[in-house]
């Protein structure tokens, strides 16, 4: 049985997950997909800015910074 899906923005610092659902449209989401954030991709939350926004994640071997509002639209399955 798979774990429940949570928002990428709710993933704890240092935690890893697999991207499962991704909004299909919008210019910001097209840009994120172009940078490698796709369904089935493994991501790790590296750190958050002092006030919690933006988030830095590691995806496909590089670090990507994204706003928490954008990360809230990406659903992930936490790695066990």
DRENPA-3360 file (N, C-alpha, C; in nm, 2 decimals, always signed):
BEGIN
1 = XXXXXXXX = +0.09/-0.12/+0.00/+0.00/+0.00/+0.00/+0.09/+0.12/+0.00 ~ +0.06/+0.22/-0.08/+0.14/+0.34/-0.09/+0.10/+0.44/+0.02 ~ +0.20/+0.53/+0.05/+0.18/+0.63/+0.15/+0.09/+0.73/+0.10 ~ +0.02/+0.81/+0.19/-0.07/+0.91/+0.14/+0.01/+1.03/+0.08 ~ -0.05/+1.10/-0.02/+0.02/+1.21/-0.08/+0.01/+1.33/+0.00 ~ +0.12/+1.41/+0.00/+0.13/+1.53/+0.08/+0.18/+1.64/-0.02 ~ +0.17/+1.76/+0.02/+0.22/+1.87/-0.06/+0.37/+1.88/-0.04 ~ +0.44/+1.91/-0.15/+0.59/+1.92/-0.15/+0.63/+2.03/-0.04;
9 = XXXXXXXX = +0.54/+2.13/-0.03/+0.57/+2.24/+0.07/+0.56/+2.19/+0.21 ~ +0.50/+2.08/+0.24/+0.48/+2.03/+0.37/+0.59/+1.92/+0.41 ~ +0.67/+1.89/+0.31/+0.78/+1.79/+0.34/+0.88/+1.85/+0.43 ~ +0.92/+1.77/+0.53/+1.02/+1.81/+0.63/+1.16/+1.83/+0.56 ~ +1.24/+1.92/+0.62/+1.38/+1.94/+0.57/+1.46/+1.81/+0.59 ~ +1.52/+1.77/+0.48/+1.60/+1.65/+0.48/+1.53/+1.53/+0.43 ~ +1.39/+1.54/+0.42/+1.31/+1.43/+0.38/+1.31/+1.42/+0.23 ~ +1.29/+1.29/+0.18/+1.29/+1.26/+0.04/+1.15/+1.21/+0.00;
17 = XXXXXXXX = +1.11/+1.23/-0.12/+0.98/+1.19/-0.17/+0.99/+1.17/-0.32 ~ +0.88/+1.11/-0.37/+0.87/+1.09/-0.52/+0.75/+1.18/-0.56 ~ +0.77/+1.26/-0.67/+0.66/+1.34/-0.72/+0.56/+1.25/-0.78 ~ +0.43/+1.27/-0.74/+0.32/+1.18/-0.79/+0.22/+1.26/-0.88 ~ +0.18/+1.38/-0.83/+0.09/+1.46/-0.91/+0.14/+1.60/-0.93 ~ +0.11/+1.65/-1.05/+0.17/+1.78/-1.09/+0.06/+1.85/-1.17 ~ +0.03/+1.98/-1.14/-0.07/+2.05/-1.22/-0.03/+2.05/-1.37 ~ -0.13/+2.02/-1.45/-0.10/+2.01/-1.60/-0.08/+2.14/-1.67;
25 = XXXXXXXX = -0.11/+2.25/-1.61/-0.10/+2.38/-1.69/-0.05/+2.49/-1.61 ~ -0.03/+2.61/-1.67/+0.03/+2.72/-1.61/+0.17/+2.74/-1.65 ~ +0.21/+2.87/-1.67/+0.35/+2.89/-1.71/+0.45/+2.86/-1.61 ~ +0.42/+2.88/-1.48/+0.52/+2.84/-1.37/+0.54/+2.69/-1.37 ~ +0.44/+2.61/-1.40/+0.45/+2.47/-1.39/+0.52/+2.41/-1.51 ~ +0.50/+2.48/-1.63/+0.57/+2.44/-1.75/+0.72/+2.46/-1.72 ~ +0.76/+2.57/-1.66/+0.90/+2.60/-1.63/+0.95/+2.50/-1.53 ~ +0.88/+2.46/-1.43/+0.93/+2.36/-1.34/+0.95/+2.22/-1.40;
33 = XXXXXXXX = +0.86/+2.19/-1.49/+0.87/+2.06/-1.57/+1.00/+2.07/-1.65 ~ +1.02/+2.18/-1.72/+1.14/+2.20/-1.80/+1.27/+2.18/-1.72 ~ +1.26/+2.21/-1.59/+1.38/+2.20/-1.50/+1.39/+2.06/-1.44 ~ +1.30/+1.97/-1.48/+1.32/+1.83/-1.44/+1.23/+1.79/-1.33 ~ +1.14/+1.87/-1.28/+1.04/+1.83/-1.18/+0.92/+1.76/-1.24 ~ +0.93/+1.63/-1.26/+0.83/+1.55/-1.33/+0.77/+1.44/-1.24 ~ +0.65/+1.39/-1.27/+0.59/+1.28/-1.20/+0.69/+1.17/-1.20 ~ +0.71/+1.10/-1.09/+0.81/+0.99/-1.08/+0.95/+1.03/-1.04;
41 = XXXXXXXX = +0.97/+1.16/-1.03/+1.11/+1.21/-1.00/+1.13/+1.21/-0.85 ~ +1.24/+1.17/-0.80/+1.28/+1.18/-0.66/+1.33/+1.32/-0.63 ~ +1.28/+1.37/-0.51/+1.32/+1.50/-0.47/+1.36/+1.49/-0.32 ~ +1.45/+1.58/-0.27/+1.48/+1.59/-0.13/+1.48/+1.74/-0.10 ~ +1.41/+1.77/+0.02/+1.41/+1.91/+0.06/+1.54/+1.93/+0.14 ~ +1.62/+2.03/+0.08/+1.76/+2.06/+0.14/+1.75/+2.16/+0.25 ~ +1.68/+2.27/+0.23/+1.66/+2.37/+0.33/+1.56/+2.47/+0.29 ~ +1.52/+2.55/+0.39/+1.42/+2.66/+0.37/+1.49/+2.79/+0.41;
49 = XXXXXXXX = +1.45/+2.90/+0.35/+1.50/+3.03/+0.39/+1.46/+3.06/+0.53 ~ +1.52/+3.15/+0.60/+1.49/+3.18/+0.74/+1.34/+3.20/+0.78 ~ +1.27/+3.26/+0.69/+1.12/+3.27/+0.72/+1.04/+3.16/+0.65 ~ +1.10/+3.06/+0.60/+1.03/+2.94/+0.55/+1.00/+2.95/+0.40 ~ +1.04/+3.05/+0.34/+1.01/+3.07/+0.19/+1.12/+3.15/+0.13 ~ +1.18/+3.10/+0.02/+1.15/+2.98/-0.06/+1.22/+2.85/+0.00 ~ +1.19/+2.74/-0.07/+1.24/+2.61/-0.04/+1.35/+2.58/-0.14 ~ +1.45/+2.51/-0.09/+1.56/+2.46/-0.18/+1.54/+2.31/-0.18;
57 = XXXXXXXX = +1.52/+2.25/-0.30/+1.51/+2.11/-0.32/+1.62/+2.05/-0.41 ~ +1.65/+1.93/-0.39/+1.75/+1.86/-0.48/+1.67/+1.77/-0.57 ~ +1.69/+1.79/-0.70/+1.62/+1.71/-0.80/+1.71/+1.68/-0.91 ~ +1.72/+1.56/-0.95/+1.81/+1.51/-1.06/+1.95/+1.56/-1.05 ~ +2.00/+1.57/-0.93/+2.14/+1.60/-0.91/+2.18/+1.75/-0.89 ~ +2.08/+1.83/-0.90/+2.11/+1.97/-0.88/+2.01/+2.04/-0.78 ~ +2.04/+2.15/-0.74/+1.95/+2.22/-0.64/+1.86/+2.32/-0.71 ~ +1.74/+2.32/-0.67/+1.64/+2.41/-0.73/+1.57/+2.48/-0.62;
65 = XXXXXXXX = +1.55/+2.61/-0.63/+1.48/+2.69/-0.53/+1.34/+2.73/-0.59 ~ +1.24/+2.70/-0.51/+1.10/+2.74/-0.55/+1.02/+2.80/-0.44 ~ +0.93/+2.88/-0.48/+0.84/+2.94/-0.38/+0.75/+2.83/-0.31 ~ +0.72/+2.85/-0.19/+0.64/+2.76/-0.11/+0.50/+2.75/-0.18 ~ +0.45/+2.86/-0.23/+0.32/+2.86/-0.30/+0.32/+2.77/-0.42 ~ +0.43/+2.77/-0.50/+0.44/+2.68/-0.61/+0.46/+2.53/-0.56 ~ +0.53/+2.51/-0.46/+0.56/+2.38/-0.41/+0.43/+2.32/-0.35 ~ +0.33/+2.40/-0.31/+0.21/+2.35/-0.25/+0.12/+2.28/-0.36;
73 = XXXXXXXX = +0.15/+2.31/-0.48/+0.07/+2.25/-0.59/+0.12/+2.12/-0.64 ~ +0.24/+2.08/-0.59/+0.30/+1.95/-0.63/+0.28/+1.85/-0.52 ~ +0.22/+1.74/-0.55/+0.19/+1.63/-0.45/+0.30/+1.53/-0.46 ~ +0.35/+1.48/-0.35/+0.45/+1.38/-0.34/+0.42/+1.27/-0.25 ~ +0.48/+1.16/-0.27/+0.47/+1.04/-0.18/+0.60/+1.03/-0.10 ~ +0.59/+1.05/+0.03/+0.72/+1.05/+0.11/+0.79/+0.91/+0.10 ~ +0.92/+0.91/+0.09/+1.00/+0.79/+0.08/+1.00/+0.72/+0.22 ~ +0.99/+0.59/+0.22/+0.99/+0.53/+0.35/+1.13/+0.48/+0.39;
% end
